Amino acid sequence: MENKYDFFDYLESNSRPTQCSRIIDYLNEFGSITQLEALRDLGIMRLASRISELNKTYNIKTDFEYGTNRFGDKVKWARYSFNKEDK
């Protein structure tokens, strides 16, 4: 019996943007992204892992920002963006 559905047609018809492609789109639109923005806006839990994957193709820089949390503790977080020469 022949299969009615071609597997690759199925994949194409049900394809969604990957986490990496969502990050690239976000960087193009907003210029930079933090872990909190990735979680809140894109639903991505492990931004640093995706950035590591993207750095194989893109030159993404990491800048560290400092602030104070709601308990008064000093905290540091990463903000990722494209290097200027890559844009």
A tleap script that builds the chain and sets N, CA, C and O, in Angstrom:
source leaprc.protein.ff14SB
mol = sequence {
  NMET GLU ASN LYS TYR ASP PHE PHE ASP TYR
  LEU GLU SER ASN SER ARG PRO THR GLN CYS
  SER ARG ILE ILE ASP TYR LEU ASN GLU PHE
  GLY SER ILE THR GLN LEU GLU ALA LEU ARG
  ASP LEU GLY ILE MET ARG LEU ALA SER ARG
  ILE SER GLU LEU ASN LYS THR TYR ASN ILE
  LYS THR ASP PHE GLU TYR GLY THR ASN ARG
  PHE GLY ASP LYS VAL LYS TRP ALA ARG TYR
  SER PHE ASN LYS GLU ASP CLYS
}
set mol.1.N position { 0.847 -1.190 0.000 }
set mol.1.CA position { 0.000 0.000 0.000 }
set mol.1.C position { 0.887 1.247 0.000 }
set mol.1.O position { 1.861 1.331 0.749 }
set mol.2.N position { 0.545 2.179 -0.824 }
set mol.2.CA position { 1.340 3.388 -0.953 }
set mol.2.C position { 0.902 4.413 0.098 }
set mol.2.O position { -0.283 4.560 0.397 }
set mol.3.N position { 1.889 5.110 0.643 }
set mol.3.CA position { 1.624 6.135 1.649 }
set mol.3.C position { 1.024 7.369 0.967 }
set mol.3.O position { 1.555 7.836 -0.040 }
set mol.4.N position { -0.065 7.892 1.503 }
set mol.4.CA position { -0.726 9.063 0.923 }
set mol.4.C position { 0.093 10.333 1.094 }
set mol.4.O position { 0.028 11.232 0.255 }
set mol.5.N position { 0.860 10.415 2.170 }
set mol.5.CA position { 1.534 11.654 2.527 }
set mol.5.C position { 3.035 11.526 2.350 }
set mol.5.O position { 3.654 10.559 2.794 }
set mol.6.N position { 3.599 12.517 1.697 }
set mol.6.CA position { 5.047 12.586 1.598 }
set mol.6.C position { 5.562 13.245 2.874 }
set mol.6.O position { 5.088 14.316 3.253 }
set mol.7.N position { 6.508 12.626 3.526 }
set mol.7.CA position { 7.012 13.111 4.805 }
set mol.7.C position { 7.543 14.540 4.703 }
set mol.7.O position { 7.304 15.353 5.595 }
set mol.8.N position { 8.259 14.850 3.624 }
set mol.8.CA position { 8.853 16.180 3.502 }
set mol.8.C position { 7.804 17.249 3.214 }
set mol.8.O position { 7.955 18.394 3.640 }
set mol.9.N position { 6.756 16.892 2.504 }
set mol.9.CA position { 5.644 17.831 2.335 }
set mol.9.C position { 5.006 18.133 3.684 }
set mol.9.O position { 4.626 19.269 3.967 }
set mol.10.N position { 4.896 17.102 4.506 }
set mol.10.CA position { 4.341 17.277 5.851 }
set mol.10.C position { 5.202 18.238 6.661 }
set mol.10.O position { 4.683 19.142 7.317 }
set mol.11.N position { 6.516 18.044 6.614 }
set mol.11.CA position { 7.402 18.920 7.374 }
set mol.11.C position { 7.301 20.359 6.904 }
set mol.11.O position { 7.258 21.275 7.724 }
set mol.12.N position { 7.264 20.571 5.601 }
set mol.12.CA position { 7.172 21.923 5.072 }
set mol.12.C position { 5.852 22.581 5.434 }
set mol.12.O position { 5.824 23.770 5.751 }
set mol.13.N position { 4.767 21.838 5.395 }
set mol.13.CA position { 3.468 22.427 5.682 }
set mol.13.C position { 3.299 22.742 7.164 }
set mol.13.O position { 2.498 23.604 7.526 }
set mol.14.N position { 4.041 22.058 8.018 }
set mol.14.CA position { 3.931 22.277 9.456 }
set mol.14.C position { 5.165 22.949 10.045 }
set mol.14.O position { 5.372 22.919 11.258 }
set mol.15.N position { 5.970 23.545 9.201 }
set mol.15.CA position { 7.194 24.142 9.712 }
set mol.15.C position { 6.883 25.449 10.437 }
set mol.15.O position { 6.016 26.227 10.040 }
set mol.16.N position { 7.616 25.645 11.491 }
set mol.16.CA position { 7.535 26.880 12.266 }
set mol.16.C position { 8.934 27.459 12.339 }
set mol.16.O position { 9.910 26.739 12.130 }
set mol.17.N position { 9.051 28.759 12.636 }
set mol.17.CA position { 10.392 29.330 12.764 }
set mol.17.C position { 11.162 28.638 13.900 }
set mol.17.O position { 10.594 28.322 14.945 }
set mol.18.N position { 12.433 28.414 13.679 }
set mol.18.CA position { 13.255 27.840 14.735 }
set mol.18.C position { 13.565 28.911 15.770 }
set mol.18.O position { 13.368 30.100 15.518 }
set mol.19.N position { 14.046 28.494 16.927 }
set mol.19.CA position { 14.425 29.458 17.947 }
set mol.19.C position { 15.525 30.377 17.426 }
set mol.19.O position { 15.504 31.582 17.678 }
set mol.20.N position { 16.483 29.810 16.704 }
set mol.20.CA position { 17.576 30.628 16.168 }
set mol.20.C position { 17.052 31.662 15.174 }
set mol.20.O position { 17.488 32.813 15.195 }
set mol.21.N position { 16.128 31.268 14.312 }
set mol.21.CA position { 15.594 32.237 13.349 }
set mol.21.C position { 14.785 33.318 14.054 }
set mol.21.O position { 14.793 34.471 13.623 }
set mol.22.N position { 14.090 32.966 15.124 }
set mol.22.CA position { 13.357 33.982 15.895 }
set mol.22.C position { 14.317 34.978 16.539 }
set mol.22.O position { 14.033 36.174 16.594 }
set mol.23.N position { 15.457 34.477 17.028 }
set mol.23.CA position { 16.457 35.363 17.640 }
set mol.23.C position { 17.031 36.311 16.598 }
set mol.23.O position { 17.170 37.506 16.861 }
set mol.24.N position { 17.366 35.797 15.420 }
set mol.24.CA position { 17.903 36.644 14.343 }
set mol.24.C position { 16.892 37.719 13.963 }
set mol.24.O position { 17.263 38.883 13.808 }
set mol.25.N position { 15.642 37.358 13.812 }
set mol.25.CA position { 14.597 38.343 13.496 }
set mol.25.C position { 14.490 39.394 14.594 }
set mol.25.O position { 14.348 40.583 14.308 }
set mol.26.N position { 14.559 38.957 15.846 }
set mol.26.CA position { 14.469 39.878 16.981 }
set mol.26.C position { 15.644 40.855 16.973 }
set mol.26.O position { 15.461 42.054 17.183 }
set mol.27.N position { 16.847 40.339 16.731 }
set mol.27.CA position { 18.034 41.206 16.684 }
set mol.27.C position { 17.926 42.210 15.544 }
set mol.27.O position { 18.311 43.368 15.704 }
set mol.28.N position { 17.410 41.784 14.402 }
set mol.28.CA position { 17.234 42.709 13.280 }
set mol.28.C position { 16.207 43.787 13.589 }
set mol.28.O position { 16.356 44.930 13.157 }
set mol.29.N position { 15.166 43.431 14.333 }
set mol.29.CA position { 14.110 44.404 14.631 }
set mol.29.C position { 14.456 45.323 15.797 }
set mol.29.O position { 14.207 46.526 15.732 }
set mol.30.N position { 15.028 44.764 16.864 }
set mol.30.CA position { 15.241 45.540 18.084 }
set mol.30.C position { 16.704 45.858 18.382 }
set mol.30.O position { 16.979 46.704 19.233 }
set mol.31.N position { 17.642 45.209 17.710 }
set mol.31.CA position { 19.054 45.537 17.884 }
set mol.31.C position { 19.797 44.711 18.912 }
set mol.31.O position { 21.003 44.504 18.774 }
set mol.32.N position { 19.113 44.233 19.939 }
set mol.32.CA position { 19.766 43.432 20.970 }
set mol.32.C position { 18.717 42.603 21.711 }
set mol.32.O position { 17.512 42.808 21.565 }
set mol.33.N position { 19.224 41.651 22.519 }
set mol.33.CA position { 18.315 40.791 23.274 }
set mol.33.C position { 18.993 40.333 24.563 }
set mol.33.O position { 20.202 40.099 24.590 }
set mol.34.N position { 18.205 40.209 25.628 }
set mol.34.CA position { 18.669 39.651 26.895 }
set mol.34.C position { 17.894 38.358 27.162 }
set mol.34.O position { 16.930 38.050 26.461 }
set mol.35.N position { 18.318 37.615 28.167 }
set mol.35.CA position { 17.622 36.381 28.523 }
set mol.35.C position { 16.166 36.655 28.903 }
set mol.35.O position { 15.272 35.905 28.511 }
set mol.36.N position { 15.929 37.711 29.652 }
set mol.36.CA position { 14.560 38.039 30.054 }
set mol.36.C position { 13.686 38.349 28.837 }
set mol.36.O position { 12.542 37.902 28.766 }
set mol.37.N position { 14.222 39.112 27.881 }
set mol.37.CA position { 13.471 39.424 26.663 }
set mol.37.C position { 13.209 38.163 25.837 }
set mol.37.O position { 12.125 37.991 25.279 }
set mol.38.N position { 14.213 37.284 25.766 }
set mol.38.CA position { 14.058 36.039 25.013 }
set mol.38.C position { 12.950 35.180 25.613 }
set mol.38.O position { 12.149 34.600 24.880 }
set mol.39.N position { 12.902 35.098 26.922 }
set mol.39.CA position { 11.869 34.311 27.593 }
set mol.39.C position { 10.497 34.963 27.435 }
set mol.39.O position { 9.523 34.305 27.070 }
set mol.40.N position { 10.435 36.254 27.713 }
set mol.40.CA position { 9.158 36.973 27.682 }
set mol.40.C position { 8.597 37.116 26.269 }
set mol.40.O position { 7.407 36.885 26.054 }
set mol.41.N position { 9.434 37.492 25.307 }
set mol.41.CA position { 8.944 37.816 23.968 }
set mol.41.C position { 8.966 36.634 22.999 }
set mol.41.O position { 8.153 36.570 22.076 }
set mol.42.N position { 9.902 35.691 23.210 }
set mol.42.CA position { 10.067 34.603 22.248 }
set mol.42.C position { 9.821 33.217 22.827 }
set mol.42.O position { 9.734 32.240 22.083 }
set mol.43.N position { 9.708 33.122 24.155 }
set mol.43.CA position { 9.510 31.825 24.783 }
set mol.43.C position { 10.749 30.944 24.756 }
set mol.43.O position { 10.642 29.718 24.803 }
set mol.44.N position { 11.917 31.555 24.680 }
set mol.44.CA position { 13.179 30.811 24.617 }
set mol.44.C position { 13.820 30.798 25.992 }
set mol.44.O position { 14.116 31.848 26.562 }
set mol.45.N position { 14.033 29.590 26.524 }
set mol.45.CA position { 14.569 29.439 27.878 }
set mol.45.C position { 16.101 29.485 27.930 }
set mol.45.O position { 16.663 29.980 28.906 }
set mol.46.N position { 16.778 28.983 26.905 }
set mol.46.CA position { 18.234 28.854 26.951 }
set mol.46.C position { 18.879 29.709 25.870 }
set mol.46.O position { 19.434 29.195 24.899 }
set mol.47.N position { 18.798 31.012 26.055 }
set mol.47.CA position { 19.306 31.949 25.065 }
set mol.47.C position { 20.802 31.769 24.829 }
set mol.47.O position { 21.243 31.781 23.680 }
set mol.48.N position { 21.586 31.604 25.877 }
set mol.48.CA position { 23.040 31.481 25.720 }
set mol.48.C position { 23.402 30.289 24.830 }
set mol.48.O position { 24.354 30.366 24.054 }
set mol.49.N position { 22.663 29.205 24.934 }
set mol.49.CA position { 22.915 28.038 24.081 }
set mol.49.C position { 22.609 28.348 22.626 }
set mol.49.O position { 23.359 27.953 21.733 }
set mol.50.N position { 21.509 29.053 22.382 }
set mol.50.CA position { 21.167 29.412 21.006 }
set mol.50.C position { 22.182 30.403 20.434 }
set mol.50.O position { 22.530 30.318 19.256 }
set mol.51.N position { 22.656 31.335 21.251 }
set mol.51.CA position { 23.669 32.299 20.805 }
set mol.51.C position { 24.952 31.560 20.449 }
set mol.51.O position { 25.608 31.901 19.464 }
set mol.52.N position { 25.312 30.566 21.227 }
set mol.52.CA position { 26.498 29.759 20.938 }
set mol.52.C position { 26.360 29.086 19.572 }
set mol.52.O position { 27.320 29.040 18.803 }
set mol.53.N position { 25.189 28.574 19.274 }
set mol.53.CA position { 24.941 27.963 17.966 }
set mol.53.C position { 25.015 29.005 16.846 }
set mol.53.O position { 25.588 28.754 15.787 }
set mol.54.N position { 24.426 30.176 17.099 }
set mol.54.CA position { 24.411 31.224 16.083 }
set mol.54.C position { 25.802 31.782 15.806 }
set mol.54.O position { 26.080 32.228 14.693 }
set mol.55.N position { 26.675 31.762 16.806 }
set mol.55.CA position { 28.031 32.288 16.629 }
set mol.55.C position { 28.855 31.468 15.644 }
set mol.55.O position { 29.924 31.910 15.224 }
set mol.56.N position { 28.387 30.299 15.273 }
set mol.56.CA position { 29.069 29.512 14.246 }
set mol.56.C position { 28.868 30.138 12.870 }
set mol.56.O position { 29.674 29.928 11.964 }
set mol.57.N position { 27.786 30.912 12.714 }
set mol.57.CA position { 27.452 31.543 11.440 }
set mol.57.C position { 27.518 33.064 11.504 }
set mol.57.O position { 27.976 33.707 10.560 }
set mol.58.N position { 27.066 33.635 12.605 }
set mol.58.CA position { 27.006 35.086 12.784 }
set mol.58.C position { 28.030 35.502 13.828 }
set mol.58.O position { 28.448 34.704 14.666 }
set mol.59.N position { 28.421 36.763 13.761 }
set mol.59.CA position { 29.335 37.308 14.759 }
set mol.59.C position { 28.510 38.126 15.751 }
set mol.59.O position { 28.263 39.314 15.539 }
set mol.60.N position { 28.094 37.487 16.817 }
set mol.60.CA position { 27.242 38.135 17.822 }
set mol.60.C position { 28.100 38.486 19.024 }
set mol.60.O position { 28.820 37.643 19.560 }
set mol.61.N position { 28.014 39.734 19.437 }
set mol.61.CA position { 28.825 40.165 20.583 }
set mol.61.C position { 28.002 40.120 21.862 }
set mol.61.O position { 26.773 40.187 21.845 }
set mol.62.N position { 28.716 40.006 22.958 }
set mol.62.CA position { 28.106 39.953 24.284 }
set mol.62.C position { 28.589 41.135 25.094 }
set mol.62.O position { 29.794 41.325 25.263 }
set mol.63.N position { 27.669 41.923 25.593 }
set mol.63.CA position { 27.980 43.013 26.515 }
set mol.63.C position { 27.319 42.688 27.839 }
set mol.63.O position { 26.185 42.211 27.875 }
set mol.64.N position { 28.021 42.945 28.919 }
set mol.64.CA position { 27.448 42.697 30.239 }
set mol.64.C position { 26.919 43.989 30.833 }
set mol.64.O position { 27.569 45.033 30.767 }
set mol.65.N position { 25.742 43.907 31.407 }
set mol.65.CA position { 25.100 45.036 32.066 }
set mol.65.C position { 24.963 44.709 33.549 }
set mol.65.O position { 24.875 43.545 33.940 }
set mol.66.N position { 24.948 45.741 34.348 }
set mol.66.CA position { 24.911 45.567 35.802 }
set mol.66.C position { 23.742 46.350 36.370 }
set mol.66.O position { 23.376 47.405 35.851 }
set mol.67.N position { 23.167 45.835 37.427 }
set mol.67.CA position { 22.059 46.507 38.072 }
set mol.67.C position { 21.823 45.924 39.447 }
set mol.67.O position { 22.662 45.205 39.990 }
set mol.68.N position { 20.684 46.242 39.992 }
set mol.68.CA position { 20.304 45.776 41.323 }
set mol.68.C position { 18.956 45.087 41.213 }
set mol.68.O position { 18.046 45.607 40.568 }
set mol.69.N position { 18.816 43.920 41.836 }
set mol.69.CA position { 17.528 43.222 41.792 }
set mol.69.C position { 16.593 43.768 42.868 }
set mol.69.O position { 16.954 44.695 43.593 }
set mol.70.N position { 15.414 43.206 42.970 }
set mol.70.CA position { 14.404 43.721 43.905 }
set mol.70.C position { 14.779 43.527 45.364 }
set mol.70.O position { 14.156 44.116 46.247 }
set mol.71.N position { 15.791 42.705 45.626 }
set mol.71.CA position { 16.258 42.490 46.997 }
set mol.71.C position { 17.464 43.349 47.340 }
set mol.71.O position { 18.002 43.256 48.443 }
set mol.72.N position { 17.890 44.181 46.405 }
set mol.72.CA position { 19.024 45.056 46.625 }
set mol.72.C position { 20.372 44.416 46.316 }
set mol.72.O position { 21.416 45.017 46.573 }
set mol.73.N position { 20.359 43.204 45.769 }
set mol.73.CA position { 21.604 42.525 45.416 }
set mol.73.C position { 22.107 43.026 44.065 }
set mol.73.O position { 21.316 43.331 43.172 }
set mol.74.N position { 23.429 43.109 43.925 }
set mol.74.CA position { 24.019 43.469 42.644 }
set mol.74.C position { 23.924 42.262 41.719 }
set mol.74.O position { 24.219 41.136 42.121 }
set mol.75.N position { 23.510 42.506 40.473 }
set mol.75.CA position { 23.357 41.429 39.499 }
set mol.75.C position { 23.990 41.841 38.169 }
set mol.75.O position { 24.183 43.024 37.890 }
set mol.76.N position { 24.310 40.821 37.350 }
set mol.76.CA position { 24.906 41.038 36.040 }
set mol.76.C position { 24.170 40.157 35.033 }
set mol.76.O position { 23.812 39.020 35.342 }
set mol.77.N position { 23.947 40.681 33.832 }
set mol.77.CA position { 23.311 39.893 32.790 }
set mol.77.C position { 23.940 40.252 31.449 }
set mol.77.O position { 24.584 41.289 31.296 }
set mol.78.N position { 23.732 39.367 30.491 }
set mol.78.CA position { 24.310 39.555 29.152 }
set mol.78.C position { 23.275 40.159 28.211 }
set mol.78.O position { 22.089 39.830 28.263 }
set mol.79.N position { 23.754 41.047 27.355 }
set mol.79.CA position { 22.942 41.596 26.262 }
set mol.79.C position { 23.678 41.246 24.974 }
set mol.79.O position { 24.847 41.591 24.804 }
set mol.80.N position { 22.984 40.557 24.066 }
set mol.80.CA position { 23.581 40.091 22.817 }
set mol.80.C position { 23.126 40.972 21.665 }
set mol.80.O position { 21.974 41.400 21.610 }
set mol.81.N position { 24.056 41.240 20.738 }
set mol.81.CA position { 23.740 42.040 19.553 }
set mol.81.C position { 24.717 41.676 18.442 }
set mol.81.O position { 25.752 41.055 18.684 }
set mol.82.N position { 24.368 42.077 17.216 }
set mol.82.CA position { 25.292 41.891 16.096 }
set mol.82.C position { 26.441 42.872 16.242 }
set mol.82.O position { 26.249 43.991 16.717 }
set mol.83.N position { 27.635 42.459 15.837 }
set mol.83.CA position { 28.727 43.405 15.727 }
set mol.83.C position { 28.400 44.388 14.623 }
set mol.83.O position { 27.773 44.002 13.636 }
set mol.84.N position { 28.794 45.625 14.749 }
set mol.84.CA position { 28.465 46.665 13.765 }
set mol.84.C position { 28.923 46.297 12.360 }
set mol.84.O position { 28.195 46.526 11.395 }
set mol.85.N position { 30.131 45.725 12.232 }
set mol.85.CA position { 30.650 45.404 10.905 }
set mol.85.C position { 29.880 44.278 10.234 }
set mol.85.O position { 30.002 44.093 9.023 }
set mol.86.N position { 29.090 43.523 10.988 }
set mol.86.CA position { 28.316 42.422 10.411 }
set mol.86.C position { 26.947 42.863 9.914 }
set mol.86.O position { 26.329 42.153 9.121 }
set mol.87.N position { 26.468 43.992 10.351 }
set mol.87.CA position { 25.130 44.457 9.975 }
set mol.87.C position { 25.102 44.998 8.580 }
set mol.87.O position { 24.051 45.432 8.107 }
savepdb mol mol.pdb
quit
